[in-house]
């Protein structure tokens, strides 16, 4: 069973994504801020991360940079609100993200992207 870390500070959205992923056979963990996410990736093994960029304590850009600096090679899908412009998308992909999804999104689309990354 694939382990997915959902890094999202909006509790309702995190719960929605977590419920959908579990219903589709994934094991999930939720981190509500960037610092917690980094700590979790040091203690546990994840197959994929869904990462919001606007997070408390350490933002998603910092989390992405630190994970890639420490050679964490699992796929990272950026899931963001109000950052749909091409410049942010390009910066995220150049920074090591594997995919970029803007909110609002359909759960089906997100699920397909998760499956594609996990091969």
C-alpha positions in Angstrom: 0.0 0.0 0.0 1.4 3.4 -1.0 2.1 5.9 1.7 1.1 9.5 0.9 1.9 12.5 3.0 -0.7 15.3 2.6 0.8 18.7 3.6 -2.1 21.0 3.8 -3.1 23.6 6.5 -6.8 23.7 5.5 -8.2 21.0 7.7 -11.4 20.4 5.6 -9.4 20.1 2.4 -6.9 17.8 4.0 -9.7 15.6 5.3 -11.4 15.5 1.9 -8.3 14.5 0.1 -7.3 12.0 2.8 -10.8 10.3 2.7 -10.7 10.0 -1.1 -7.2 8.6 -1.2 -8.0 6.1 1.6 -11.1 5.0 -0.2 -8.9 4.3 -3.3 -6.5 2.1 -1.3 -3.8 4.5 -0.2 -2.4 5.0 3.3 -2.2 8.6 4.3 -0.7 10.9 6.8 -1.5 14.7 7.2 0.9 17.4 8.2 -0.6 20.9 8.9 2.6 22.9 8.4 5.9 22.7 6.7 8.0 22.0 9.8 5.8 19.1 10.7 6.1 17.7 7.2 9.9 17.8 7.2 10.0 16.1 10.6 7.6 13.4 9.3 9.7 12.7 6.2 12.7 12.1 8.4 10.9 9.6 10.6 8.7 7.8 8.1 9.0 6.6 4.5 6.6 8.1 2.0 5.9 7.2 -1.7 4.5 10.6 -2.6 3.8 14.0 -1.1 0.9 16.4 -1.9 2.3 19.8 -0.9 0.6 23.1 -0.5 2.9 26.1 -1.0 1.2 28.5 1.5 1.9 26.8 4.8 2.5 28.1 8.3 5.9 27.9 10.0 7.8 26.8 6.9 6.2 27.4 3.5 6.0 24.8 0.8 8.8 26.4 -1.2 11.1 25.8 1.8 9.8 22.2 2.2 10.4 21.4 -1.5 13.9 22.9 -1.4 14.9 21.1 1.8 13.5 17.7 0.6 15.3 17.9 -2.7 18.5 19.2 -1.1 18.5 16.1 1.2 18.0 13.8 -1.9 14.5 12.8 -1.1 13.4 11.4 -4.5 9.8 10.5 -4.0 7.3 12.3 -6.2 6.0 15.7 -5.0 2.8 17.1 -6.4 2.3 20.8 -5.6 -1.4 21.6 -4.8 -2.0 25.3 -4.5 -4.6 28.1 -4.4 -4.2 31.4 -6.2 -0.8 30.6 -7.6 -1.9 29.3 -11.0 0.3 31.6 -13.0 2.9 30.0 -15.3 5.8 31.5 -13.4 5.0 29.8 -10.1 4.3 26.5 -11.9 7.7 26.7 -13.8 9.5 27.6 -10.5 8.0 24.7 -8.7 8.8 22.2 -11.4 12.4 23.5 -11.7 12.6 23.3 -7.9 12.0 19.6 -8.0 8.2 19.1 -8.0 6.9 16.4 -10.3 3.5 17.9 -11.0 1.5 21.1 -10.2 -2.3 21.2 -9.5 -4.3 24.4 -8.8 -7.3 24.6 -6.5 -10.1 24.1 -7.0 -9.5 20.7 -8.6 -11.5 17.6 -9.2 -10.6 14.8 -6.9 -10.7 12.4 -9.9 -8.0 14.6 -11.6 -5.8 14.6 -8.5 -6.2 10.8 -8.2 -5.1 10.3 -11.8 -2.1 12.4 -11.2 -1.2 10.5 -8.0 -1.5 7.2 -9.9 0.6 8.5 -12.8 3.4 9.5 -10.4 3.3 6.2 -8.5 3.4 4.3 -11.9 
